[in-house]
Amino acid sequence: MTGQTPAELVAAPGAAPGIESFIVEPPGLGTALRISIARPVQPVMGAGDGPTAIVYVTDADYCFGTVVDAVRVGSFGGDLAPAIVVGIGYAEEQGDLEFVSTRRFLDFYRGPRRSFDAGAYGRFEFGGADAFLAALRDHVMASVEQHVSQVDPARRVLLGTSAGGHFIAHVLTQDPGLFQGYALMSPMLIDPQSPVDGALAQSAGDPVMVRLVEDLPEGALPTGLRAFLSAGALEEDPGTMFADFAIISNALRMRTALARHGVETCFTLFPGETHGSVTGAAIRRALQFLLPPVAAKPDWQAALAATE
Protein backbone atom coordinates (compact mmCIF):
# COMPACT_ATOMS: atom_id res chain seq x y z
CA MET A 1 0.00 0.00 0.00
CA THR A 2 2.73 2.43 -0.96
CA GLY A 3 2.00 5.88 -2.33
CA GLN A 4 -1.46 6.04 -0.80
CA THR A 5 -2.78 8.80 1.43
CA PRO A 6 -5.24 7.57 4.07
CA ALA A 7 -8.47 9.54 4.23
CA GLU A 8 -9.20 11.36 7.46
CA LEU A 9 -11.75 9.57 9.63
CA VAL A 10 -14.17 12.13 11.01
CA ALA A 11 -16.49 11.04 13.81
CA ALA A 12 -20.11 10.82 12.65
CA PRO A 13 -23.01 11.86 14.91
CA GLY A 14 -24.32 8.31 15.14
CA ALA A 15 -23.45 4.71 14.31
CA ALA A 16 -25.82 4.67 11.32
CA PRO A 17 -28.37 7.02 9.75
CA GLY A 18 -31.74 7.07 11.45
CA ILE A 19 -30.58 5.39 14.67
CA GLU A 20 -30.63 7.06 18.09
CA SER A 21 -29.04 5.67 21.25
CA PHE A 22 -29.83 6.49 24.86
CA ILE A 23 -28.68 5.34 28.29
CA VAL A 24 -31.34 4.56 30.91
CA GLU A 25 -30.95 3.29 34.46
CA PRO A 26 -34.15 1.53 35.52
CA PRO A 27 -34.50 1.40 39.31
CA GLY A 28 -33.96 -2.02 40.82
CA LEU A 29 -32.16 -3.51 37.82
CA GLY A 30 -28.60 -2.94 38.99
CA THR A 31 -27.16 -1.96 35.62
CA ALA A 32 -27.64 0.71 32.96
CA LEU A 33 -29.18 -0.17 29.61
CA ARG A 34 -28.27 1.14 26.18
CA ILE A 35 -31.49 1.69 24.24
CA SER A 36 -31.14 2.04 20.47
CA ILE A 37 -34.05 3.18 18.32
CA ALA A 38 -34.25 2.78 14.55
CA ARG A 39 -37.15 4.53 12.88
CA PRO A 40 -38.79 3.20 9.70
CA VAL A 41 -37.27 4.07 6.35
CA GLN A 42 -39.19 6.21 3.91
CA PRO A 43 -40.87 5.84 1.56
CA VAL A 44 -42.54 2.57 2.46
CA MET A 45 -44.63 0.97 -0.26
CA GLY A 46 -48.30 0.77 0.62
CA ALA A 47 -47.86 2.28 4.10
CA GLY A 48 -50.20 4.95 5.35
CA ASP A 49 -49.63 7.68 7.91
CA GLY A 50 -51.19 5.83 10.85
CA PRO A 51 -49.63 4.27 13.95
CA THR A 52 -46.54 2.12 13.41
CA ALA A 53 -45.62 -1.34 14.65
CA ILE A 54 -42.77 -1.53 17.13
CA VAL A 55 -40.27 -4.37 17.60
CA TYR A 56 -38.35 -4.74 20.87
CA VAL A 57 -35.15 -6.78 20.62
CA THR A 58 -33.46 -8.42 23.60
CA ASP A 59 -29.77 -9.23 23.15
CA ALA A 60 -29.36 -6.03 21.13
CA ASP A 61 -25.60 -6.22 21.59
CA TYR A 62 -25.75 -9.41 19.50
CA CYS A 63 -28.37 -8.78 16.84
CA PHE A 64 -29.87 -5.27 16.78
CA GLY A 65 -28.26 -4.45 13.44
CA THR A 66 -29.54 -7.67 11.88
CA VAL A 67 -33.11 -6.91 12.92
CA VAL A 68 -32.91 -3.29 11.75
CA ASP A 69 -31.61 -4.27 8.32
CA ALA A 70 -34.25 -6.98 7.92
CA VAL A 71 -37.10 -4.64 8.89
CA ARG A 72 -35.88 -1.75 6.76
CA VAL A 73 -35.26 -3.76 3.61
CA GLY A 74 -38.46 -5.78 4.03
CA SER A 75 -40.69 -2.79 4.69
CA PHE A 76 -39.08 -0.67 1.97
CA GLY A 77 -40.15 -3.24 -0.60
CA GLY A 78 -43.58 -3.80 0.94
CA ASP A 79 -42.88 -7.34 2.20
CA LEU A 80 -43.12 -6.32 5.86
CA ALA A 81 -45.10 -3.73 7.75
CA PRO A 82 -43.04 -0.65 8.59
CA ALA A 83 -41.81 -0.80 12.17
CA ILE A 84 -39.73 1.01 14.74
CA VAL A 85 -36.98 -1.26 16.09
CA VAL A 86 -35.87 -0.86 19.69
CA GLY A 87 -32.69 -2.60 20.80
CA ILE A 88 -32.20 -3.36 24.50
CA GLY A 89 -28.48 -3.63 25.22
CA TYR A 90 -26.10 -2.78 28.03
CA ALA A 91 -24.30 0.52 28.63
CA GLU A 92 -21.26 -1.30 30.04
CA GLU A 93 -20.74 -3.47 26.97
CA GLN A 94 -17.60 -2.35 25.14
CA GLY A 95 -17.92 -4.38 21.95
CA ASP A 96 -16.23 -7.64 22.97
CA LEU A 97 -19.50 -9.09 24.37
CA GLU A 98 -17.76 -9.85 27.66
CA PHE A 99 -20.29 -7.98 29.79
CA VAL A 100 -23.43 -9.13 28.00
CA SER A 101 -22.31 -12.76 27.87
CA THR A 102 -22.66 -12.99 31.66
CA ARG A 103 -25.27 -10.33 32.46
CA ARG A 104 -27.94 -11.81 30.18
CA PHE A 105 -28.21 -14.91 32.38
CA LEU A 106 -29.25 -12.73 35.30
CA ASP A 107 -31.79 -10.75 33.31
CA PHE A 108 -33.35 -13.41 31.10
CA TYR A 109 -33.80 -16.42 33.40
CA ARG A 110 -36.67 -16.68 35.86
CA GLY A 111 -36.43 -17.67 39.49
CA PRO A 112 -34.31 -16.57 42.44
CA ARG A 113 -30.67 -15.53 42.19
CA ARG A 114 -28.55 -18.68 41.98
CA SER A 115 -25.27 -20.00 40.62
CA PHE A 116 -24.80 -22.65 37.98
CA ASP A 117 -21.56 -24.49 37.27
CA ALA A 118 -21.32 -25.14 33.53
CA GLY A 119 -18.05 -27.06 33.79
CA ALA A 120 -15.60 -26.08 31.09
CA TYR A 121 -17.80 -23.14 30.13
CA GLY A 122 -17.48 -21.49 33.54
CA ARG A 123 -19.79 -20.51 36.37
CA PHE A 124 -22.80 -18.25 35.83
CA GLU A 125 -25.26 -16.34 37.98
CA PHE A 126 -28.91 -16.86 37.07
CA GLY A 127 -32.23 -15.35 38.09
CA GLY A 128 -33.60 -11.83 37.71
CA ALA A 129 -36.17 -11.98 34.89
CA ASP A 130 -38.80 -10.34 37.11
CA ALA A 131 -36.61 -7.26 37.58
CA PHE A 132 -35.79 -7.12 33.86
CA LEU A 133 -39.47 -7.43 32.92
CA ALA A 134 -40.35 -4.61 35.33
CA ALA A 135 -37.59 -2.43 33.85
CA LEU A 136 -38.81 -3.13 30.32
CA ARG A 137 -42.51 -2.65 31.03
CA ASP A 138 -42.48 0.21 33.54
CA HIS A 139 -39.54 2.29 32.35
CA VAL A 140 -38.06 1.43 28.94
CA MET A 141 -41.30 0.99 26.98
CA ALA A 142 -42.92 4.03 28.54
CA SER A 143 -39.94 6.25 27.71
CA VAL A 144 -39.44 4.90 24.20
CA GLU A 145 -43.07 5.16 23.15
CA GLN A 146 -43.32 8.68 24.51
CA HIS A 147 -40.24 9.61 22.49
CA VAL A 148 -41.24 8.06 19.16
CA SER A 149 -45.04 8.48 19.42
CA GLN A 150 -47.44 7.07 16.81
CA VAL A 151 -46.94 3.49 18.06
CA ASP A 152 -49.69 0.96 17.34
CA PRO A 153 -50.30 -0.82 20.69
CA ALA A 154 -51.85 -3.73 18.80
CA ARG A 155 -48.61 -4.35 16.90
CA ARG A 156 -45.97 -4.63 19.61
CA VAL A 157 -43.49 -7.44 18.99
CA LEU A 158 -40.79 -8.94 21.24
CA LEU A 159 -37.84 -10.88 19.77
CA GLY A 160 -35.48 -13.08 21.77
CA THR A 161 -32.98 -15.79 20.95
CA SER A 162 -31.54 -18.52 23.18
CA ALA A 163 -31.69 -17.14 26.76
CA GLY A 164 -33.80 -14.33 25.30
CA GLY A 165 -36.31 -17.00 24.29
CA HIS A 166 -36.46 -18.12 27.93
CA PHE A 167 -37.28 -14.53 28.89
CA ILE A 168 -40.06 -14.37 26.32
CA ALA A 169 -41.59 -17.54 27.76
CA HIS A 170 -41.44 -15.82 31.15
CA VAL A 171 -43.26 -12.78 29.75
CA LEU A 172 -45.95 -15.07 28.34
CA THR A 173 -46.59 -16.49 31.81
CA GLN A 174 -46.42 -13.17 33.69
CA ASP A 175 -47.75 -10.40 31.42
CA PRO A 176 -48.77 -11.96 28.08
CA GLY A 177 -50.75 -8.96 26.88
CA LEU A 178 -47.72 -6.69 26.98
CA PHE A 179 -46.92 -7.69 23.39
CA GLN A 180 -49.06 -9.12 20.63
CA GLY A 181 -46.27 -10.89 18.75
CA TYR A 182 -43.51 -13.05 20.23
CA ALA A 183 -40.46 -14.66 18.60
CA LEU A 184 -38.80 -17.46 20.57
CA MET A 185 -35.77 -18.27 18.43
CA SER A 186 -33.73 -21.31 19.53
CA PRO A 187 -35.26 -20.80 22.98
CA MET A 188 -33.66 -22.18 26.13
CA LEU A 189 -36.79 -23.49 27.81
CA ILE A 190 -34.97 -25.30 30.59
CA ASP A 191 -34.27 -23.83 34.04
CA PRO A 192 -30.53 -24.16 34.76
CA GLN A 193 -29.77 -24.69 38.42
CA SER A 194 -27.20 -26.39 40.57
CA PRO A 195 -28.43 -29.47 42.51
CA VAL A 196 -30.18 -28.69 45.80
CA ASP A 197 -29.67 -30.96 48.81
CA GLY A 198 -32.56 -33.39 49.09
CA ALA A 199 -34.05 -32.50 45.71
CA LEU A 200 -34.16 -34.64 42.61
CA ALA A 201 -31.86 -33.43 39.86
CA GLN A 202 -33.59 -32.23 36.71
CA SER A 203 -33.31 -34.49 33.70
CA ALA A 204 -31.45 -33.21 30.65
CA GLY A 205 -33.58 -30.84 28.63
CA ASP A 206 -36.36 -30.65 31.22
CA PRO A 207 -38.75 -28.05 29.69
CA VAL A 208 -39.72 -26.14 32.84
CA MET A 209 -40.94 -23.12 30.87
CA VAL A 210 -43.19 -25.28 28.70
CA ARG A 211 -44.83 -26.77 31.77
CA LEU A 212 -45.53 -23.30 33.15
CA VAL A 213 -47.40 -22.43 29.94
CA GLU A 214 -49.19 -25.79 29.91
CA ASP A 215 -50.39 -25.17 33.46
CA LEU A 216 -51.83 -21.71 32.77
CA PRO A 217 -55.58 -21.60 33.39
CA GLU A 218 -57.96 -21.38 30.47
CA GLY A 219 -58.23 -17.82 29.23
CA ALA A 220 -54.92 -16.74 30.77
CA LEU A 221 -53.51 -15.74 27.37
CA PRO A 222 -55.31 -12.91 25.55
CA THR A 223 -56.90 -13.59 22.19
CA GLY A 224 -55.02 -12.50 19.09
CA LEU A 225 -51.50 -13.39 20.24
CA ARG A 226 -49.00 -14.73 17.69
CA ALA A 227 -45.84 -16.67 18.47
CA PHE A 228 -43.01 -17.66 16.15
CA LEU A 229 -40.71 -20.48 17.24
CA SER A 230 -37.62 -21.79 15.49
CA ALA A 231 -34.42 -23.79 15.82
CA GLY A 232 -31.45 -24.92 13.79
CA ALA A 233 -31.65 -28.55 12.70
CA LEU A 234 -28.22 -29.29 14.23
CA GLU A 235 -29.00 -27.95 17.71
CA GLU A 236 -29.63 -31.40 19.19
CA ASP A 237 -26.79 -33.23 17.46
CA PRO A 238 -25.08 -35.57 19.97
CA GLY A 239 -21.89 -34.22 21.44
CA THR A 240 -22.58 -30.58 20.63
CA MET A 241 -22.65 -27.89 23.30
CA PHE A 242 -26.44 -27.51 23.26
CA ALA A 243 -27.51 -31.13 22.75
CA ASP A 244 -28.68 -31.66 26.34
CA PHE A 245 -30.95 -28.62 26.26
CA ALA A 246 -33.40 -30.25 23.81
CA ILE A 247 -34.00 -26.94 22.05
CA ILE A 248 -35.86 -28.40 19.06
CA SER A 249 -38.02 -30.80 21.07
CA ASN A 250 -38.90 -28.20 23.67
CA ALA A 251 -39.72 -25.55 21.06
CA LEU A 252 -42.15 -27.96 19.40
CA ARG A 253 -43.74 -28.76 22.75
CA MET A 254 -44.02 -25.05 23.51
CA ARG A 255 -45.76 -24.50 20.19
CA THR A 256 -48.33 -27.14 21.11
CA ALA A 257 -48.85 -25.60 24.56
CA LEU A 258 -49.37 -22.12 23.13
CA ALA A 259 -51.71 -23.37 20.40
CA ARG A 260 -53.89 -25.05 23.03
CA HIS A 261 -54.28 -21.62 24.63
CA GLY A 262 -55.46 -20.17 21.33
CA VAL A 263 -52.18 -18.55 20.24
CA GLU A 264 -51.55 -18.44 16.49
CA THR A 265 -48.19 -20.18 16.06
CA CYS A 266 -45.55 -20.90 13.45
CA PHE A 267 -42.52 -23.18 13.84
CA THR A 268 -39.59 -23.31 11.43
CA LEU A 269 -36.65 -25.74 11.56
CA PHE A 270 -33.67 -24.50 9.53
CA PRO A 271 -31.65 -27.29 7.86
CA GLY A 272 -27.90 -27.31 8.38
CA GLU A 273 -27.92 -24.56 11.02
CA THR A 274 -26.45 -24.57 14.52
CA HIS A 275 -27.41 -22.60 17.62
CA GLY A 276 -25.13 -19.77 16.54
CA SER A 277 -25.52 -19.79 12.77
CA VAL A 278 -29.32 -19.83 12.63
CA THR A 279 -29.96 -16.38 14.11
CA GLY A 280 -30.04 -14.34 10.90
CA ALA A 281 -32.39 -16.70 9.08
CA ALA A 282 -34.65 -17.00 12.14
CA ILE A 283 -34.96 -13.22 12.48
CA ARG A 284 -35.99 -12.83 8.85
CA ARG A 285 -38.63 -15.57 9.07
CA ALA A 286 -39.93 -14.34 12.43
CA LEU A 287 -40.51 -10.88 11.00
CA GLN A 288 -42.38 -12.33 8.02
CA PHE A 289 -44.79 -14.03 10.40
CA LEU A 290 -45.14 -11.24 12.96
CA LEU A 291 -45.02 -8.15 10.72
CA PRO A 292 -47.06 -8.94 7.62
CA PRO A 293 -47.83 -5.90 5.44
CA VAL A 294 -50.88 -3.99 6.56
CA ALA A 295 -52.48 -4.57 3.16
CA ALA A 296 -51.44 -8.24 3.04
CA LYS A 297 -53.55 -10.59 0.99
CA PRO A 298 -55.65 -13.08 2.99
CA ASP A 299 -53.49 -16.02 1.91
CA TRP A 300 -50.14 -14.57 3.11
CA GLN A 301 -49.88 -17.10 5.92
CA ALA A 302 -50.51 -20.04 3.57
CA ALA A 303 -47.84 -18.76 1.23
CA LEU A 304 -45.37 -18.51 4.10
CA ALA A 305 -46.19 -22.01 5.28
CA ALA A 306 -45.53 -23.34 1.78
CA THR A 307 -41.91 -22.17 2.00
CA GLU A 308 -41.17 -24.09 5.20
C-alpha positions as CSV (number, residue, x, y, z in Angstrom):
1,M,0.0,0.0,0.0
2,T,2.7,2.4,-1.0
3,G,2.0,5.9,-2.3
4,Q,-1.5,6.0,-0.8
5,T,-2.8,8.8,1.4
6,P,-5.2,7.6,4.1
7,A,-8.5,9.5,4.2
8,E,-9.2,11.4,7.5
9,L,-11.8,9.6,9.6
10,V,-14.2,12.1,11.0
11,A,-16.5,11.0,13.8
12,A,-20.1,10.8,12.6
13,P,-23.0,11.9,14.9
14,G,-24.3,8.3,15.1
15,A,-23.5,4.7,14.3
16,A,-25.8,4.7,11.3
17,P,-28.4,7.0,9.7
18,G,-31.7,7.1,11.5
19,I,-30.6,5.4,14.7
20,E,-30.6,7.1,18.1
21,S,-29.0,5.7,21.2
22,F,-29.8,6.5,24.9
23,I,-28.7,5.3,28.3
24,V,-31.3,4.6,30.9
25,E,-30.9,3.3,34.5
26,P,-34.2,1.5,35.5
27,P,-34.5,1.4,39.3
28,G,-34.0,-2.0,40.8
29,L,-32.2,-3.5,37.8
30,G,-28.6,-2.9,39.0
31,T,-27.2,-2.0,35.6
32,A,-27.6,0.7,33.0
33,L,-29.2,-0.2,29.6
34,R,-28.3,1.1,26.2
35,I,-31.5,1.7,24.2
36,S,-31.1,2.0,20.5
37,I,-34.1,3.2,18.3
38,A,-34.3,2.8,14.6
39,R,-37.1,4.5,12.9
40,P,-38.8,3.2,9.7
41,V,-37.3,4.1,6.4
42,Q,-39.2,6.2,3.9
43,P,-40.9,5.8,1.6
44,V,-42.5,2.6,2.5
45,M,-44.6,1.0,-0.3
46,G,-48.3,0.8,0.6
47,A,-47.9,2.3,4.1
48,G,-50.2,5.0,5.3
49,D,-49.6,7.7,7.9
50,G,-51.2,5.8,10.8
51,P,-49.6,4.3,13.9
52,T,-46.5,2.1,13.4
53,A,-45.6,-1.3,14.6
54,I,-42.8,-1.5,17.1
55,V,-40.3,-4.4,17.6
56,Y,-38.4,-4.7,20.9
57,V,-35.1,-6.8,20.6
58,T,-33.5,-8.4,23.6
59,D,-29.8,-9.2,23.1
60,A,-29.4,-6.0,21.1
61,D,-25.6,-6.2,21.6
62,Y,-25.8,-9.4,19.5
63,C,-28.4,-8.8,16.8
64,F,-29.9,-5.3,16.8
65,G,-28.3,-4.4,13.4
66,T,-29.5,-7.7,11.9
67,V,-33.1,-6.9,12.9
68,V,-32.9,-3.3,11.7
69,D,-31.6,-4.3,8.3
70,A,-34.3,-7.0,7.9
71,V,-37.1,-4.6,8.9
72,R,-35.9,-1.8,6.8
73,V,-35.3,-3.8,3.6
74,G,-38.5,-5.8,4.0
75,S,-40.7,-2.8,4.7
76,F,-39.1,-0.7,2.0
77,G,-40.2,-3.2,-0.6
78,G,-43.6,-3.8,0.9
79,D,-42.9,-7.3,2.2
80,L,-43.1,-6.3,5.9
81,A,-45.1,-3.7,7.8
82,P,-43.0,-0.6,8.6
83,A,-41.8,-0.8,12.2
84,I,-39.7,1.0,14.7
85,V,-37.0,-1.3,16.1
86,V,-35.9,-0.9,19.7
87,G,-32.7,-2.6,20.8
88,I,-32.2,-3.4,24.5
89,G,-28.5,-3.6,25.2
90,Y,-26.1,-2.8,28.0
91,A,-24.3,0.5,28.6
92,E,-21.3,-1.3,30.0
93,E,-20.7,-3.5,27.0
94,Q,-17.6,-2.3,25.1
95,G,-17.9,-4.4,22.0
96,D,-16.2,-7.6,23.0
97,L,-19.5,-9.1,24.4
98,E,-17.8,-9.8,27.7
99,F,-20.3,-8.0,29.8
100,V,-23.4,-9.1,28.0
101,S,-22.3,-12.8,27.9
102,T,-22.7,-13.0,31.7
103,R,-25.3,-10.3,32.5
104,R,-27.9,-11.8,30.2
105,F,-28.2,-14.9,32.4
106,L,-29.3,-12.7,35.3
107,D,-31.8,-10.8,33.3
108,F,-33.4,-13.4,31.1
109,Y,-33.8,-16.4,33.4
110,R,-36.7,-16.7,35.9
111,G,-36.4,-17.7,39.5
112,P,-34.3,-16.6,42.4
113,R,-30.7,-15.5,42.2
114,R,-28.6,-18.7,42.0
115,S,-25.3,-20.0,40.6
116,F,-24.8,-22.6,38.0
117,D,-21.6,-24.5,37.3
118,A,-21.3,-25.1,33.5
119,G,-18.1,-27.1,33.8
120,A,-15.6,-26.1,31.1
121,Y,-17.8,-23.1,30.1
122,G,-17.5,-21.5,33.5
123,R,-19.8,-20.5,36.4
124,F,-22.8,-18.3,35.8
125,E,-25.3,-16.3,38.0
126,F,-28.9,-16.9,37.1
127,G,-32.2,-15.3,38.1
128,G,-33.6,-11.8,37.7
129,A,-36.2,-12.0,34.9
130,D,-38.8,-10.3,37.1
131,A,-36.6,-7.3,37.6
132,F,-35.8,-7.1,33.9
133,L,-39.5,-7.4,32.9
134,A,-40.4,-4.6,35.3
135,A,-37.6,-2.4,33.9
136,L,-38.8,-3.1,30.3
137,R,-42.5,-2.6,31.0
138,D,-42.5,0.2,33.5
139,H,-39.5,2.3,32.3
140,V,-38.1,1.4,28.9
141,M,-41.3,1.0,27.0
142,A,-42.9,4.0,28.5
143,S,-39.9,6.2,27.7
144,V,-39.4,4.9,24.2
145,E,-43.1,5.2,23.2
146,Q,-43.3,8.7,24.5
147,H,-40.2,9.6,22.5
148,V,-41.2,8.1,19.2
149,S,-45.0,8.5,19.4
150,Q,-47.4,7.1,16.8
151,V,-46.9,3.5,18.1
152,D,-49.7,1.0,17.3
153,P,-50.3,-0.8,20.7
154,A,-51.8,-3.7,18.8
155,R,-48.6,-4.3,16.9
156,R,-46.0,-4.6,19.6
157,V,-43.5,-7.4,19.0
158,L,-40.8,-8.9,21.2
159,L,-37.8,-10.9,19.8
160,G,-35.5,-13.1,21.8
161,T,-33.0,-15.8,20.9
162,S,-31.5,-18.5,23.2
163,A,-31.7,-17.1,26.8
164,G,-33.8,-14.3,25.3
165,G,-36.3,-17.0,24.3
166,H,-36.5,-18.1,27.9
167,F,-37.3,-14.5,28.9
168,I,-40.1,-14.4,26.3
169,A,-41.6,-17.5,27.8
170,H,-41.4,-15.8,31.2
171,V,-43.3,-12.8,29.8
172,L,-45.9,-15.1,28.3
173,T,-46.6,-16.5,31.8
174,Q,-46.4,-13.2,33.7
175,D,-47.8,-10.4,31.4
176,P,-48.8,-12.0,28.1
177,G,-50.8,-9.0,26.9
178,L,-47.7,-6.7,27.0
179,F,-46.9,-7.7,23.4
180,Q,-49.1,-9.1,20.6
181,G,-46.3,-10.9,18.8
182,Y,-43.5,-13.0,20.2
183,A,-40.5,-14.7,18.6
184,L,-38.8,-17.5,20.6
185,M,-35.8,-18.3,18.4
186,S,-33.7,-21.3,19.5
187,P,-35.3,-20.8,23.0
188,M,-33.7,-22.2,26.1
189,L,-36.8,-23.5,27.8
190,I,-35.0,-25.3,30.6
191,D,-34.3,-23.8,34.0
192,P,-30.5,-24.2,34.8
193,Q,-29.8,-24.7,38.4
194,S,-27.2,-26.4,40.6
195,P,-28.4,-29.5,42.5
196,V,-30.2,-28.7,45.8
197,D,-29.7,-31.0,48.8
198,G,-32.6,-33.4,49.1
199,A,-34.1,-32.5,45.7
200,L,-34.2,-34.6,42.6
201,A,-31.9,-33.4,39.9
202,Q,-33.6,-32.2,36.7
203,S,-33.3,-34.5,33.7
204,A,-31.4,-33.2,30.7
205,G,-33.6,-30.8,28.6
206,D,-36.4,-30.6,31.2
207,P,-38.8,-28.0,29.7
208,V,-39.7,-26.1,32.8
209,M,-40.9,-23.1,30.9
210,V,-43.2,-25.3,28.7
211,R,-44.8,-26.8,31.8
212,L,-45.5,-23.3,33.1
213,V,-47.4,-22.4,29.9
214,E,-49.2,-25.8,29.9
215,D,-50.4,-25.2,33.5
216,L,-51.8,-21.7,32.8
217,P,-55.6,-21.6,33.4
218,E,-58.0,-21.4,30.5
219,G,-58.2,-17.8,29.2
220,A,-54.9,-16.7,30.8
221,L,-53.5,-15.7,27.4
222,P,-55.3,-12.9,25.5
223,T,-56.9,-13.6,22.2
224,G,-55.0,-12.5,19.1
225,L,-51.5,-13.4,20.2
226,R,-49.0,-14.7,17.7
227,A,-45.8,-16.7,18.5
228,F,-43.0,-17.7,16.1
229,L,-40.7,-20.5,17.2
230,S,-37.6,-21.8,15.5
231,A,-34.4,-23.8,15.8
232,G,-31.5,-24.9,13.8
233,A,-31.7,-28.6,12.7
234,L,-28.2,-29.3,14.2
235,E,-29.0,-27.9,17.7
236,E,-29.6,-31.4,19.2
237,D,-26.8,-33.2,17.5
238,P,-25.1,-35.6,20.0
239,G,-21.9,-34.2,21.4
240,T,-22.6,-30.6,20.6
241,M,-22.7,-27.9,23.3
242,F,-26.4,-27.5,23.3
243,A,-27.5,-31.1,22.7
244,D,-28.7,-31.7,26.3
245,F,-30.9,-28.6,26.3
246,A,-33.4,-30.2,23.8
247,I,-34.0,-26.9,22.1
248,I,-35.9,-28.4,19.1
249,S,-38.0,-30.8,21.1
250,N,-38.9,-28.2,23.7
251,A,-39.7,-25.6,21.1
252,L,-42.2,-28.0,19.4
253,R,-43.7,-28.8,22.7
254,M,-44.0,-25.0,23.5
255,R,-45.8,-24.5,20.2
256,T,-48.3,-27.1,21.1
257,A,-48.9,-25.6,24.6
258,L,-49.4,-22.1,23.1
259,A,-51.7,-23.4,20.4
260,R,-53.9,-25.0,23.0
261,H,-54.3,-21.6,24.6
262,G,-55.5,-20.2,21.3
263,V,-52.2,-18.6,20.2
264,E,-51.6,-18.4,16.5
265,T,-48.2,-20.2,16.1
266,C,-45.5,-20.9,13.4
267,F,-42.5,-23.2,13.8
268,T,-39.6,-23.3,11.4
269,L,-36.7,-25.7,11.6
270,F,-33.7,-24.5,9.5
271,P,-31.6,-27.3,7.9
272,G,-27.9,-27.3,8.4
273,E,-27.9,-24.6,11.0
274,T,-26.4,-24.6,14.5
275,H,-27.4,-22.6,17.6
276,G,-25.1,-19.8,16.5
277,S,-25.5,-19.8,12.8
278,V,-29.3,-19.8,12.6
279,T,-30.0,-16.4,14.1
280,G,-30.0,-14.3,10.9
281,A,-32.4,-16.7,9.1
282,A,-34.6,-17.0,12.1
283,I,-35.0,-13.2,12.5
284,R,-36.0,-12.8,8.8
285,R,-38.6,-15.6,9.1
286,A,-39.9,-14.3,12.4
287,L,-40.5,-10.9,11.0
288,Q,-42.4,-12.3,8.0
289,F,-44.8,-14.0,10.4
290,L,-45.1,-11.2,13.0
291,L,-45.0,-8.2,10.7
292,P,-47.1,-8.9,7.6
293,P,-47.8,-5.9,5.4
294,V,-50.9,-4.0,6.6
295,A,-52.5,-4.6,3.2
296,A,-51.4,-8.2,3.0
297,K,-53.5,-10.6,1.0
298,P,-55.7,-13.1,3.0
299,D,-53.5,-16.0,1.9
300,W,-50.1,-14.6,3.1
301,Q,-49.9,-17.1,5.9
302,A,-50.5,-20.0,3.6
303,A,-47.8,-18.8,1.2
304,L,-45.4,-18.5,4.1
305,A,-46.2,-22.0,5.3
306,A,-45.5,-23.3,1.8
307,T,-41.9,-22.2,2.0
308,E,-41.2,-24.1,5.2
